[in-house]
Amino acid sequence: MEIRTVCDILTHLEAHFRKPDLLRYKSDGAWRDISTDEFAATVRSLSLGLESIDVGPGERVAILSENRPEWTAFDQAILNRGAVTVPIYATLLTEQVRFILDNSQSKAIVVSTVAQMEKVLPVLPALPGLRAIIVLDAPASGLPARAAPWTDLLRAGEAAHRTDPRRFEAARSRVVTDDLASILYTSGTTGDPKGVMLTHGNFASNVNATLRIIPFSERDVTLSILPLTHVFERMVEFAYLAAGATIAYAESIDAVSQNLLEIRPTVVACVPRLFEKVHARILDTVRAAPLVRRLIFGLALKVGRAKARAMLAGRKAPLLVRLLHPLTDRLVFAKVREKLGGRLRFMISGSAPLSPDIAEFFYAAGIRILEGYGLTETSPVVAVNTLERTRLGTVGPIIPGIEVKIAPDGEILVRGPNVMKGYFRNEKATREAIKDGWFYTGDIGLIDADGFLKITDRKKEVLKTSGGKMVAPQPIENLLKTDRLISQAVLIGDRRKFISVLIVPDRASIESYAKLKQIPYRTFEDLIKDPRIIDLIRRRIEAKMAGLPSYETVKKFFLLPRELTPESGELTPTLKVKRRVVEKKYADQIESMYRE
């Protein structure tokens, strides 16, 4: 079944997937289920309830909330009303929220909590067009003007349905593929974010193409980890719902490891950072283990890698590998899979490059990772590895129904039904991004002889040294981050005489090393200034640089005492580095690396 608009997802759910546990969430320490029928009734009531606050077709409704069933219900309600969803990251600050509400001309906003509502209240005088604040976790009393609990909307919608049972279907039947479905504000590594306009047809084409090549089914149980504000998680959720899969919402990032054990998902979509952290923790555990266990792990990893490489190459593993694998896998990697729930069929990685070494590690552990590539402007998927066709170090073959070509300067260009309508109220940016029907991604890449797309870097982020050498930072940063002692790395060197790097060391690993070597310290900041730690990191960097051309080799580094985060403004909500912000914030530290 192919969908024509996002509204068709609800129709398909009611017709084919009436299940008792379509959505799952944790409350008061217990997981609770929402059936298909309950979900559909809630969507219908909320959609009709939006009419009671004068939200009409084409008008914008913002959602400022963490992942939860109500997020999904409101999104579907807005879309089935013919209105437009404007997602806002729950981590954004008041001024950032104000910009999005103002730029999108939103008529209403759904907020999860009073704390989120308090981000909106100070800027209400500057937003005369914002008619209503709908609060999910509303207090019993005391809401300010223009604010109301979401149950008021439910009741209004239920009353409207009793009065006219055909009203909901009549409204949603008028939605067509060219109608605007959502305005998603890009994370904005530079300047103010731009509002990406995606239509029902954009989303529908991407869902249809994804379901042709990724085997989601009604038997799948998924754990929603990434923010639904992120286009990757949003489209994947549309695909889950269209396939009838059960969606469980993680309580928080901190609770993911526990939720994996409780939900035991079969499919999970996430970003490379999660894989990096799991990989680092496993290696730390192994290094602290007795010698015999370390030797068994080393053998299991060698055997697992050999089996994974053979599988990916489409050939049989050597006989010795086939004989050893059942034993080594049971002794080592079965336990790793159990910590991830024990039922994973595959995981999907997107939003940022995944190190091939880390991907191979998970394949060796019997966990398949399907890495893909896309942008908000492409709804988002452009290419993705599949169970049938996977090549590590690439983002997979191009998905059905779209075209990709490489410009003379290496930029990836995309054309197809998934390409955005444009940037909201920004015709100049739209003209710069879409030329002759081709969307200019700003990413540099190539397509190999077998049709696999490989991303090499961001066009605007390529560093040009004062000697005229062009250096792509992401591959070198990813190489450095494969070291267990390195948590984050930001390459520096544009218009400078050599390449340097800001390093955030992995705190647990460094402290463990200090304990082993009996290095005294008061604070972590003191510890990373110790000459023995600096020398340790220097040697690790030098090992990673082996084989690189001299102009790409890191000559100096500076250790930062804390992780770069979205809250501190150094990362986007999707965990991409804001290079200009980082370079400005750490200007003194950077300059210290270039002093004679």
C-alpha positions as CSV (number, residue, x, y, z in Angstrom):
1,M,0.0,0.0,0.0
2,E,1.3,3.4,-0.9
3,I,0.2,6.6,0.7
4,R,-0.8,9.7,-1.2
5,T,-0.8,12.1,1.8
6,V,0.2,11.7,5.4
7,C,-3.5,11.6,6.2
8,D,-3.6,8.2,4.5
9,I,-1.5,6.7,7.3
10,L,-4.4,6.9,9.8
11,T,-6.8,5.4,7.2
12,H,-4.4,2.5,6.7
13,L,-3.9,2.0,10.4
14,E,-7.7,1.7,11.1
15,A,-8.2,-0.6,8.1
16,H,-5.3,-3.0,8.7
17,F,-3.6,-2.6,12.0
18,R,-6.1,-2.5,14.9
19,K,-3.8,-3.6,17.7
20,P,-3.9,-3.1,21.4
21,D,-0.4,-1.6,21.7
22,L,0.1,0.7,18.8
23,L,1.9,3.2,21.1
24,R,3.6,2.6,24.4
25,Y,4.8,5.0,27.1
26,K,6.0,4.8,30.7
27,S,4.1,6.3,33.5
28,D,4.6,5.9,37.3
29,G,7.2,3.2,36.6
30,A,5.0,1.0,34.3
31,W,4.7,0.8,30.5
32,R,1.2,1.6,29.3
33,D,-0.4,0.8,25.9
34,I,-2.5,2.9,23.5
35,S,-4.5,0.9,21.0
36,T,-5.1,1.8,17.4
37,D,-8.7,2.7,18.1
38,E,-7.9,4.9,21.1
39,F,-5.2,6.7,19.0
40,A,-7.5,7.2,16.1
41,A,-10.2,8.6,18.3
42,T,-7.8,11.0,20.0
43,V,-6.5,12.3,16.6
44,R,-10.1,12.8,15.4
45,S,-11.1,14.7,18.6
46,L,-7.9,16.9,18.6
47,S,-8.3,17.7,14.9
48,L,-11.9,18.8,15.4
49,G,-10.9,20.6,18.6
50,L,-8.4,22.7,16.6
51,E,-11.4,24.1,14.7
52,S,-12.7,25.3,18.1
53,I,-9.7,27.6,18.5
54,D,-10.0,28.8,14.8
55,V,-7.1,26.9,13.4
56,G,-8.0,26.5,9.7
57,P,-6.4,24.6,6.8
58,G,-2.9,26.0,5.9
59,E,-2.5,27.7,9.3
60,R,0.5,26.8,11.5
61,V,0.5,25.0,14.8
62,A,3.8,24.6,16.7
63,I,4.7,21.7,19.0
64,L,7.3,22.3,21.8
65,S,7.5,19.0,23.5
66,E,9.7,16.0,24.3
67,N,8.8,12.7,22.5
68,R,5.5,11.3,23.9
69,P,2.3,9.8,22.4
70,E,0.6,13.3,22.5
71,W,3.3,14.6,20.2
72,T,2.3,12.0,17.6
73,A,-1.4,12.5,18.2
74,F,-1.2,16.3,17.8
75,D,0.9,16.0,14.7
76,Q,-1.6,13.7,13.0
77,A,-4.5,15.9,14.2
78,I,-2.9,19.0,12.7
79,L,-2.1,17.2,9.4
80,N,-5.6,15.7,9.1
81,R,-7.0,19.1,9.7
82,G,-5.1,20.4,6.7
83,A,-3.1,22.6,8.9
84,V,0.7,22.8,9.2
85,T,2.9,21.3,12.0
86,V,5.9,23.4,13.2
87,P,8.1,21.3,15.4
88,I,10.3,23.1,18.0
89,Y,13.2,21.4,19.8
90,A,12.4,21.1,23.5
91,T,15.9,22.2,24.3
92,L,15.7,25.6,22.6
93,L,15.7,28.8,24.6
94,T,13.1,31.5,24.8
95,E,14.6,33.7,22.0
96,Q,15.0,30.8,19.7
97,V,11.4,29.7,20.3
98,R,10.2,33.3,19.7
99,F,12.1,33.4,16.3
100,I,10.4,30.2,15.1
101,L,6.9,31.2,16.3
102,D,7.3,34.7,14.7
103,N,8.8,33.5,11.4
104,S,6.3,30.7,11.0
105,Q,3.4,32.9,12.0
106,S,2.0,30.1,14.1
107,K,-1.6,30.5,15.4
108,A,-1.2,28.0,18.3
109,I,1.4,26.1,20.1
110,V,1.3,22.8,22.0
111,V,3.7,22.7,25.0
112,S,4.4,19.6,27.1
113,T,4.9,21.2,30.5
114,V,4.5,24.4,32.4
115,A,8.3,24.8,32.1
116,Q,8.0,24.8,28.3
117,M,5.1,27.2,28.5
118,E,7.2,29.6,30.5
119,K,9.5,29.9,27.5
120,V,6.6,31.3,25.5
121,L,5.0,33.6,28.0
122,P,7.7,36.3,28.0
123,V,7.5,36.8,24.3
124,L,3.7,36.6,24.0
125,P,3.4,40.5,23.6
126,A,5.6,40.2,20.5
127,L,3.4,37.4,19.0
128,P,-0.1,38.9,18.6
129,G,-1.0,36.2,16.0
130,L,-0.5,33.4,18.5
131,R,-4.1,32.6,19.6
132,A,-3.6,29.7,22.0
133,I,-1.2,27.8,24.1
134,I,-2.2,24.2,24.6
135,V,-0.6,22.6,27.7
136,L,-0.3,18.8,27.9
137,D,0.7,18.5,31.6
138,A,-1.4,21.4,32.7
139,P,-1.9,22.3,36.4
140,A,-5.4,22.0,37.9
141,S,-5.7,25.8,37.8
142,G,-3.9,29.0,37.3
143,L,-3.1,28.9,33.5
144,P,-2.6,32.4,32.0
145,A,-4.7,34.0,29.3
146,R,-4.5,32.3,25.9
147,A,-3.5,29.0,27.6
148,A,-5.7,25.9,28.2
149,P,-5.2,22.2,29.0
150,W,-5.3,19.9,26.0
151,T,-8.3,18.1,27.5
152,D,-10.4,21.1,26.6
153,L,-9.5,20.6,23.0
154,L,-10.4,16.9,23.3
155,R,-13.8,17.6,24.8
156,A,-14.6,20.3,22.1
157,G,-13.6,17.8,19.4
158,E,-15.8,15.0,20.9
159,A,-18.7,17.4,21.0
160,A,-18.2,18.4,17.4
161,H,-18.0,14.8,16.3
162,R,-21.3,14.0,18.1
163,T,-22.9,16.9,16.3
164,D,-21.6,16.0,12.9
165,P,-20.0,12.5,12.6
166,R,-18.8,13.2,9.0
167,R,-17.0,16.5,9.8
168,F,-13.6,15.0,10.4
169,E,-13.6,12.9,7.2
170,A,-14.8,15.8,5.2
171,A,-11.9,18.0,6.3
172,R,-9.2,15.4,5.8
173,S,-10.5,14.4,2.4
174,R,-9.8,17.9,1.1
175,V,-6.0,17.5,1.8
176,V,-4.0,17.0,-1.4
177,T,-0.4,16.1,-2.1
178,D,0.8,19.6,-2.8
179,D,-0.6,21.0,0.5
180,L,2.0,22.1,3.0
181,A,2.4,19.6,5.8
182,S,5.2,21.0,8.0
183,I,7.7,23.7,8.4
184,L,10.9,22.4,10.0
185,Y,13.5,24.8,11.1
186,T,17.0,23.7,10.2
187,S,19.4,23.4,13.1
188,G,21.4,26.4,11.8
189,T,25.2,25.8,12.1
190,T,25.4,29.4,10.9
191,G,23.0,32.2,11.3
192,D,19.2,32.0,11.9
193,P,17.5,28.7,11.0
194,K,15.5,28.6,7.8
195,G,12.0,27.1,7.7
196,V,12.0,24.1,5.4
197,M,8.5,23.7,3.8
198,L,7.6,20.0,3.3
199,T,4.4,19.0,1.6
200,H,2.2,15.9,2.1
201,G,3.6,14.6,-1.2
202,N,7.2,15.1,0.0
203,F,6.7,13.0,3.1
204,A,4.5,10.5,1.3
205,S,7.1,9.9,-1.4
206,N,9.8,9.3,1.2
207,V,7.7,6.9,3.3
208,N,6.7,4.9,0.2
209,A,10.3,4.7,-1.0
210,T,11.6,3.7,2.4
211,L,9.0,1.0,2.9
212,R,9.9,-0.6,-0.4
213,I,13.5,-1.2,0.7
214,I,13.4,-1.3,4.6
215,P,11.2,-4.2,5.9
216,F,9.3,-2.6,8.7
217,S,6.2,-4.6,9.7
218,E,3.3,-4.8,12.1
219,R,5.4,-7.3,14.1
220,D,8.1,-4.7,14.8
221,V,8.5,-3.0,18.2
222,T,10.5,0.2,18.0
223,L,12.0,2.6,20.6
224,S,11.7,6.3,19.8
225,I,14.9,7.9,20.9
226,L,15.6,10.9,18.6
227,P,13.5,14.0,19.0
228,L,10.4,13.9,16.8
229,T,11.3,17.5,15.9
230,H,14.2,15.9,13.8
231,V,13.0,15.1,10.3
232,F,14.7,11.7,10.4
233,E,12.8,10.5,13.4
234,R,9.6,12.1,12.1
235,M,9.7,10.4,8.7
236,V,10.7,7.1,10.3
237,E,7.7,7.3,12.7
238,F,5.5,7.9,9.7
239,A,6.9,4.7,8.1
240,Y,6.5,2.8,11.4
241,L,2.8,3.8,11.6
242,A,2.2,3.1,7.9
243,A,3.6,-0.4,8.5
244,G,1.6,-0.9,11.7
245,A,4.7,-1.2,14.0
246,T,4.4,-0.6,17.7
247,I,6.2,2.6,18.9
248,A,7.5,2.9,22.4
249,Y,8.7,6.3,23.6
250,A,12.0,6.4,25.5
251,E,11.6,8.2,28.8
252,S,14.8,10.3,28.2
253,I,18.3,9.9,26.8
254,D,19.6,8.9,30.2
255,A,17.0,6.2,30.4
256,V,17.6,4.6,27.0
257,S,19.8,1.8,28.2
258,Q,17.1,0.7,30.7
259,N,14.2,1.2,28.2
260,L,16.0,-1.0,25.7
261,L,16.0,-3.8,28.2
262,E,12.3,-3.2,29.1
263,I,10.9,-2.8,25.6
264,R,13.3,-5.2,23.8
265,P,12.8,-3.4,20.4
266,T,13.3,-5.1,17.0
267,V,14.2,-1.8,15.3
268,V,15.8,1.4,16.5
269,A,16.8,4.6,14.6
270,C,19.5,6.7,16.2
271,V,22.5,8.9,15.5
272,P,26.2,7.7,15.4
273,R,26.9,9.3,18.9
274,L,24.9,6.5,20.5
275,F,26.9,3.8,18.7
276,E,30.2,5.6,19.6
277,K,29.2,5.6,23.3
278,V,28.1,2.0,23.4
279,H,31.4,1.0,21.6
280,A,33.5,3.0,24.0
281,R,31.8,1.5,27.1
282,I,32.2,-2.1,25.9
283,L,35.9,-1.6,25.2
284,D,36.4,0.0,28.7
285,T,34.6,-2.9,30.3
286,V,36.9,-5.4,28.4
287,R,40.1,-3.5,29.4
288,A,39.1,-3.8,33.0
289,A,38.4,-7.5,32.8
290,P,40.8,-10.3,33.7
291,L,43.3,-11.5,31.0
292,V,41.4,-14.6,30.1
293,R,38.2,-12.6,29.4
294,R,40.2,-10.1,27.3
295,L,41.7,-12.9,25.2
296,I,38.3,-14.4,24.6
297,F,36.9,-11.0,23.6
298,G,39.8,-10.5,21.2
299,L,39.2,-13.9,19.6
300,A,35.4,-13.3,19.4
301,L,36.0,-9.9,17.8
302,K,38.4,-11.3,15.2
303,V,36.0,-14.1,14.3
304,G,33.0,-11.8,14.2
305,R,34.8,-9.4,11.9
306,A,35.8,-12.1,9.6
307,K,32.2,-13.4,9.4
308,A,30.8,-9.9,9.0
309,R,33.3,-9.1,6.1
310,A,32.4,-12.3,4.4
311,M,28.7,-11.7,4.8
312,L,29.0,-8.1,3.4
313,A,31.0,-9.3,0.5
314,G,28.4,-12.0,-0.3
315,R,30.7,-15.0,0.2
316,K,31.2,-17.8,2.7
317,A,33.4,-17.2,5.7
318,P,36.5,-19.4,6.1
319,L,35.8,-22.8,7.6
320,L,37.6,-22.1,10.9
321,V,35.5,-18.9,11.3
322,R,32.3,-20.8,10.7
323,L,33.3,-23.4,13.3
324,L,34.4,-20.9,15.9
325,H,31.7,-18.3,15.5
326,P,28.8,-20.1,17.4
327,L,31.0,-20.5,20.5
328,T,32.7,-17.1,20.5
329,D,29.4,-15.3,19.7
330,R,27.6,-17.1,22.6
331,L,30.4,-16.3,25.0
332,V,30.8,-12.6,24.1
333,F,28.4,-10.9,21.7
334,A,25.2,-12.6,22.8
335,K,25.6,-10.6,26.0
336,V,26.1,-7.4,24.1
337,R,22.9,-8.0,22.1
338,E,21.0,-8.7,25.3
339,K,22.0,-5.3,26.7
340,L,20.3,-3.8,23.7
341,G,17.1,-5.9,24.3
342,G,18.1,-9.1,22.6
343,R,15.6,-8.8,19.7
344,L,17.1,-6.3,17.3
345,R,16.7,-7.1,13.7
346,F,18.6,-4.0,12.6
347,M,19.3,-0.4,13.6
348,I,19.2,2.7,11.4
349,S,21.9,5.4,11.6
350,G,21.5,8.9,10.2
351,S,22.0,12.6,10.7
352,A,25.9,12.4,10.8
353,P,28.6,10.1,9.5
354,L,29.2,6.8,11.2
355,S,32.8,5.5,11.5
356,P,33.2,2.4,9.3
357,D,35.3,0.9,12.1
358,I,32.5,1.3,14.6
359,A,29.9,0.0,12.1
360,E,32.1,-3.1,11.5
361,F,32.4,-3.7,15.3
362,F,28.6,-3.8,15.6
363,Y,28.3,-6.1,12.5
364,A,30.9,-8.4,14.2
365,A,28.6,-8.4,17.3
366,G,25.7,-9.5,15.1
367,I,24.0,-6.1,15.1
368,R,23.2,-4.8,11.6
369,I,23.4,-1.0,11.2
370,L,21.8,0.5,8.1
371,E,23.4,3.8,7.6
372,G,21.6,6.4,5.5
373,Y,21.9,10.0,4.3
374,G,19.5,12.8,3.9
375,L,18.6,16.4,4.7
376,T,15.6,18.2,6.1
377,E,15.1,19.6,2.6
378,T,14.8,16.1,1.1
379,S,12.2,14.8,3.5
380,P,14.9,13.4,4.4
381,V,16.2,10.1,3.0
382,V,18.3,10.3,-0.2
383,A,20.2,7.0,0.2
384,V,20.4,4.2,2.6
385,N,22.1,0.8,3.0
386,T,19.6,-2.1,3.1
387,L,19.7,-5.7,4.4
388,E,20.3,-6.8,0.8
389,R,22.8,-4.2,-0.2
390,T,25.2,-2.8,2.4
391,R,28.7,-1.3,2.0
392,L,30.4,0.1,5.1
393,G,31.9,3.6,4.6
394,T,29.0,4.5,2.3
395,V,25.4,5.7,3.0
396,G,24.0,3.1,0.6
397,P,22.3,3.1,-2.8
398,I,20.0,5.9,-3.9
399,I,16.4,5.3,-2.8
400,P,13.8,4.5,-5.5
401,G,12.1,7.4,-7.3
402,I,14.8,10.1,-6.9
403,E,17.8,11.3,-8.9
404,V,21.2,12.1,-7.6
405,K,24.2,13.6,-9.5
406,I,27.6,14.9,-8.6
407,A,28.4,18.5,-9.7
408,P,31.8,19.2,-11.2
409,D,33.0,20.6,-7.8
410,G,31.9,17.4,-6.0
411,E,28.6,18.7,-4.6
412,I,25.7,16.2,-4.3
413,L,22.6,17.4,-6.1
414,V,19.2,15.8,-5.6
415,R,16.0,15.9,-7.7
416,G,12.7,14.2,-7.0
417,P,9.3,14.3,-5.3
418,N,11.0,14.4,-1.9
419,V,12.6,17.8,-2.5
420,M,11.1,20.6,-0.4
421,K,8.8,23.2,-1.7
422,G,11.2,25.9,-0.5
423,Y,12.2,28.0,2.5
424,F,9.3,29.7,4.2
425,R,9.3,33.5,3.6
426,N,12.8,33.3,2.1
427,E,12.7,33.3,-1.7
428,K,16.3,34.3,-1.9
429,A,17.5,31.2,0.0
430,T,15.1,29.0,-2.0
431,R,16.6,30.3,-5.3
432,E,20.1,29.6,-4.1
433,A,19.3,26.1,-3.0
434,I,17.1,24.8,-5.9
435,K,18.3,25.5,-9.5
436,D,16.6,23.9,-12.5
437,G,14.8,21.5,-10.2
438,W,18.0,20.3,-8.5
439,F,18.5,20.8,-4.8
440,Y,22.1,21.7,-4.0
441,T,22.8,19.8,-0.7
442,G,26.1,21.5,0.3
443,D,27.6,18.0,0.8
444,I,30.6,16.7,-1.1
445,G,30.5,13.1,-2.2
446,L,30.8,10.5,-4.9
447,I,28.8,7.5,-6.3
448,D,30.9,4.4,-6.7
449,A,30.7,1.9,-9.6
450,D,28.1,-0.1,-7.8
451,G,25.8,2.8,-7.1
452,F,26.7,3.4,-3.5
453,L,26.8,7.0,-2.3
454,K,29.8,8.1,-0.2
455,I,29.8,11.4,1.7
456,T,33.3,13.0,2.0
457,D,32.5,16.3,3.7
458,R,30.4,19.5,3.9
459,K,31.2,21.9,1.1
460,K,31.2,25.0,3.3
461,E,33.2,23.3,6.0
462,V,36.2,22.3,4.0
463,L,39.3,23.9,5.6
464,K,41.8,25.7,3.3
465,T,45.2,26.1,4.9
466,S,47.3,29.2,4.3
467,G,49.4,27.0,2.0
468,G,46.4,26.4,-0.2
469,K,45.7,22.8,0.8
470,M,42.0,21.7,1.1
471,V,41.3,19.5,4.1
472,A,37.9,17.9,4.8
473,P,37.5,17.9,8.6
474,Q,34.8,15.2,9.2
475,P,36.8,12.2,8.1
476,I,39.7,13.2,10.3
477,E,37.4,14.0,13.2
478,N,35.7,10.6,12.9
479,L,39.0,8.9,12.7
480,L,40.1,10.5,16.0
481,K,36.8,9.6,17.7
482,T,37.4,5.9,17.1
483,D,40.0,6.2,19.9
484,R,38.4,5.2,23.2
485,L,40.1,8.1,24.9
486,I,38.6,10.7,22.6
487,S,35.0,11.7,23.0
488,Q,34.8,14.7,20.6
489,A,37.1,16.4,18.1
490,V,36.9,19.7,16.2
491,L,39.4,20.3,13.5
492,I,40.9,23.8,13.1
493,G,43.0,25.1,10.3
494,D,41.1,27.3,7.9
495,R,43.5,30.0,6.6
496,R,46.1,28.8,9.1
497,K,49.5,27.3,8.4
498,F,48.8,23.8,9.8
499,I,45.9,21.6,11.1
500,S,45.2,21.5,14.8
501,V,42.3,20.1,16.8
502,L,40.2,20.7,19.9
503,I,39.8,17.4,21.8
504,V,37.3,16.5,24.4
505,P,38.8,13.5,26.2
506,D,36.5,10.6,27.3
507,R,36.3,11.4,31.0
508,A,35.7,7.8,32.2
509,S,38.6,6.5,30.2
510,I,41.0,9.2,31.3
511,E,40.0,8.9,35.0
512,S,40.5,5.1,34.7
513,Y,43.9,5.6,33.2
514,A,44.8,8.1,36.0
515,K,43.8,5.6,38.6
516,L,45.9,2.8,37.0
517,K,48.9,5.0,36.7
518,Q,48.4,6.6,40.2
519,I,48.2,10.1,38.8
520,P,46.8,12.4,41.6
521,Y,44.3,15.2,40.7
522,R,41.7,17.4,42.3
523,T,39.4,18.1,39.3
524,F,39.1,16.7,35.8
525,E,40.3,20.1,34.5
526,D,43.5,19.6,36.5
527,L,43.9,16.1,35.3
528,I,43.9,16.9,31.6
529,K,46.7,19.5,32.2
530,D,49.0,16.8,33.6
531,P,51.9,16.2,31.2
532,R,51.4,12.5,31.4
533,I,47.8,12.8,30.1
534,I,48.8,15.3,27.4
535,D,51.6,12.9,26.3
536,L,49.1,10.0,26.3
537,I,46.7,11.9,24.0
538,R,49.5,13.1,21.8
539,R,50.6,9.5,21.2
540,R,47.0,8.4,20.5
541,I,46.6,11.2,17.9
542,E,49.9,10.4,16.2
543,A,48.9,6.8,15.9
544,K,45.6,7.8,14.2
545,M,47.4,10.2,11.8
546,A,49.7,7.5,10.5
547,G,49.4,7.3,6.7
548,L,47.7,10.7,6.2
549,P,49.4,13.3,4.0
550,S,51.4,15.9,6.0
551,Y,49.0,18.7,5.3
552,E,46.1,16.7,6.8
553,T,48.1,15.6,9.9
554,V,47.2,17.2,13.2
555,K,50.2,19.1,14.4
556,K,48.9,20.5,17.7
557,F,45.9,19.9,20.0
558,F,44.2,21.4,23.0
559,L,42.2,19.4,25.6
560,L,38.8,20.8,26.7
561,P,37.4,19.8,30.1
562,R,33.8,19.3,29.2
563,E,31.7,17.9,26.3
564,L,30.3,20.3,23.6
565,T,26.5,20.3,24.0
566,P,23.4,21.8,22.3
567,E,22.6,23.5,25.6
568,S,25.9,25.4,25.5
569,G,25.2,26.4,21.9
570,E,28.2,24.5,20.5
571,L,26.2,21.8,18.9
572,T,22.9,21.9,17.0
573,P,20.0,19.9,18.4
574,T,21.0,17.1,16.0
575,L,24.5,17.1,17.5
576,K,26.3,18.8,14.6
577,V,29.2,21.0,15.5
578,K,28.6,24.8,15.2
579,R,32.1,25.5,14.0
580,R,31.9,29.3,14.1
581,V,30.5,29.2,17.7
582,V,33.2,26.7,18.8
583,E,36.0,28.8,17.2
584,K,34.7,32.0,18.8
585,K,34.2,30.5,22.2
586,Y,37.6,28.8,22.3
587,A,39.5,31.5,20.4
588,D,42.2,31.9,23.1
589,Q,42.8,28.1,23.3
590,I,43.0,28.0,19.5
591,E,45.4,30.9,19.3
592,S,47.6,29.2,21.9
593,M,48.2,26.4,19.4
594,Y,49.5,28.8,16.7
595,R,51.9,30.8,18.8
596,E,55.5,30.3,17.9
